[in-house]
């Protein structure tokens, strides 16, 4: 027996309408075409699907079995059709994010909070476990956006600039280096450096300062959470270099000091990597817009605090 979706829709429509004429109007076909379709389906089944002498028209026991199938299958099919319509219109989709920048959680959460209010139908997820394989995962379509400070030339991948930031030195107010106006590579040679648990090439203090200067700290301690790094620094158990947006509040805390790294300071840029054919999707474009706006709001709030 070959059952098509139109057969299920027909059974459901006739059951709800109670007659062929009204059901034909609902299905937007002629009554003759509907009668022909029902006869063909009954010929396939080998049984009658309706009690023809009843008014309104009623399903037979075999017809009720087919109606049960229709009521199970059609809602799922219609939900899938709605999903596809939303995908075509850009109202829904998937935004799975991988983060190469470990500190970016501090900035990303307010971005996602604003984004979800505008795009509730978009499936959002963060995939921190892919941090070391993020860009290949983007190409394999395992994730849809990668937050990175290291743009590369990759076919069919766009790197959209988000915002610039400054890696700053953070130390206890009691630390001897607190007396300096800025720190340079040599200042780290005798220090315990506290970092996030990522490879050195992903840490600004190494890639931008220590590795080029061929300076090795006395020791390196890896810590997962920013809050714990700041607690250790406040206890004078080490020093750190963190993005300025992470330490915007502790700049004015009496337990800490922040200083530029080198006399000129360091400057880095954060990017969002996306597949080129998805960069201009409505929800993706909106996410990129919010991702650029939130840091500016943070900066304005910081300037108000200072004034």
N, C-alpha and C positions, 0 to 999 in steps of 0.2 A: 504493500500500500504506500503510495507516494503522497505525503501530506505536505502542503506548502503553507507559508505564513498566511497567504490570502484565505486559505480554507479555515484557518483558526479564527481569523478576523470575521469571516462570514458567520461561522457558528456563534460567535459571541454577539455579533450585531443582531442576528435574528432572534436570539434568546432575549436580548434586552428590549428589542423593538416589539416582539410579539407577533410579527408578521413579515412577509416578504416585501411588501410595498414600502413600509417604513424603513426596513433594513436596507433596501436598495437606495433610498434617499440618503441614509447615513453613509453608505459606502460609495455614493456617487456613481452608481452604475444602474443600468436598466433592470426592471424586475425580471424581464425575460433572461438577461445574462445571468442574473443571480440564480434563477430557477435552474438554468442549464448547469451552472457550477455545482449546485447542491446535488443534482441528479448524477453528475459525473463522480462526485465524492462518494455518494451512496453506492454507485456501481463498483467503485474500487473496494469499498468496505464490505459489500455484499449484504448489508443490512440497512434498514431505514433509520435515518437519524432524527426524524420528526414524526410526531403523531399528527397526521394531516387533517383529520376531521375535528381537531380541537380548535377552539377559538378562546383566547389567542393561541397562535401556533406554539406547540410545546415540544420540547426535546424528548426523544425516546431514551431508554436506558443507555443505548449505545451513543446517542448524541450527548448525553450528560458526561460520558467518559471523555468524549472529544472536547467538550466545554471545559472540563477540569484541566485538560492539557493546555487549552488556550489560555485559561486564567493563570496558569503557571508560567508559560513561555512568553506570552505577549508583553506583560509588564517588564520583564527583563530586556526583551528586544526594544521596547519603547524607551527604556532608560538608556540603553546603549545608543539609540538614535539621538536622544537628547545630548548625550556626551559628545557625540560626533559633531552635532550642530554647534555646541559650545566651543569645541576645539576649532572648528572652521571660523567661528566668529571671534576667537581669541579670548572668550570669557573663562575658559578653564584650560588646564594643562598640568604639567609637572615641572617643578622647580626644585631639583635636588642639588644641593650645594656642597662642594668640597672646599676646604680651607687650607691653604699652604701657610698662611700667616696665623701663628698660634694665638697671638693676642687679639685677633680680629673678633673673637666672641664678644669682647667688651663693646665693640661698635656694632656688630651685626644684629644683636637682639633687638635694639630699638628700631632698626630698619625693618626687620621681619614683623614686628608688632604693628607698624604702620601699614606695611604691605598687605598683611592678611585681612585688614579691615576693608581694603579696596578690592581684593581678589579672593573672596572666601572659597571659591570653587577650585583654586589652584592647589595642587598637592605639594606642600613645602616640606622639605626634610633637609637635615644637615648630616653630612657624611664625613665626620672627622677622621675615621679610620683610613680614608683614602688620601691623607695629606701628602704622602710621599709618592703617590702614583696618580695625582689628581688630573694632570693634563692628558695622559693616556686614557684615563677613565672618561674624560670628557669626549675624546674622539670615539671611544667605544659606546657612547651614549649611556653610560652607567650613571653619570651625573650631567647636569645641564648648565652649571655655572661654577667656575673656580675663582676664588679670591686669591690673588697672587701679587707679589711685588716684583716678580721677575718675568717680564714679557718675553716671549720667544716668537720666532718666525715659524708658524705652523699652518699648513694648508687648511683652509676652510675654518679657521678659528680666529675670532676677533678678540682683541684686547682693548677694552674700553676703559679709559682713565677714570678713576673715581675721585681721589683726592690726594694731595700731598701731605706728608707728615714728617716730623722731625724725631729721630731717635735721640733720646736724652739720657744723660747719666743720672742715676739715682743713688744716693748714699744717705747714711744717717747724718743728722746735723752735727754729731760728735766726731764724725770721721775726719781725719786730717785733710782729705781732698775737698772737704766742704769749704775750705778757705780759698780755694782756687776759683778763678772766674770761668774757667773751662778746663776740660781734661783732654789729654791726648793719649796716643797708644802706649807710651812708656809708663804712664800712670797706672796701667793695669798689670804691669809685670809682677808686682808683689801682692796682688789682690786676689781674694776669692771671688770669682765672678759667678753670679747666680743667673741662670738662663732657663728658658723653657726647654723641655725635653725633645728637641729637634736637632737635626744634623747642622753642623756649623755653617754650611753654605746657605742655610735658610735664616741665619741670625745676622741682623744688621751689624752688630758690634764686631763680628768676625769678618763678614764679607766686605764691609765698608772701611774697617779700621785695622783690626789686629792682624788679619792674614796678610794684607798688602805690606804692613810694617814689619812682618815677621816677628811679632811679639806674642809670647805665650803667657797667660795669667798663671799665677802661682797654683791655682786649682780652679776647677769648674764644678759647680753643683747644679744639677738639673731639678727643677721644681715645676709641677704641673699648673698650679693655680697662681694667678697674678696676686691675689690677696696674700697668699703665703710668701711669695717673693718679697712683698712690701713689709710683711711682719719680720722677716729675717733681716732685711735691710735696716729697718727701724731699730732692731736689736744689735746693730753694728756687727752682724755676722757675715757680711759680704756686701758687694755692690752689684748694681745691675744697670743695664741699658734697655729702656723700654720706649715704645712709641709715645709721643707727647699726648695723644688722646687718652691713653691709659692712665697717665699720671696727672691729668688736668686738675684733680682735686688735691692730690698730695703736694702739689707745688706750694700750697699755702698752709701746709701742716707743719707744725713746729718740730716734729720728729725727723723730718726729711729735708733734704735739699735736692734740687735738680740743677744740672749744669749742662751747657752745650758740650757736645763731643767735637773737639777741635775748635780753634778760634773762629772759624767760619761757620761751624755747625754742619750737621749732616742733613740732607734732604732726600727723602724717598717718596715714591709714588705707588699707590695701590691701584690695582687693575681688576676688572672683572673679565674673565675669559669665557666666551660663549661660542657655540657653533654658529658660523656665519649665517646660516639660513634661519636661525632662531633669534638673532640679536634684535630684530625689529618687531618681533611678536608683541602685541599690545601689553601683555602682562610683564614680559621681560623688559621692555622699554620702560615701563613704569617702575619696576624694581630698580633699574639702573638710575633712574631719576631720583628715587627716594634714597638710594645708597650714596648719591652725591650730596643730597640736601641735608641729611642728618649730621654729617661732620661739620657743616657750616653752622648749623644750629648750635652744636656743641661749642664751637669756637666763639660764637656770639655770646653764649651764656658765660663762658670763661672770661671774656672781656668785661662783661657786666660785673662779675664778681670782683675783678681786679679794680675797676673804677669805684 
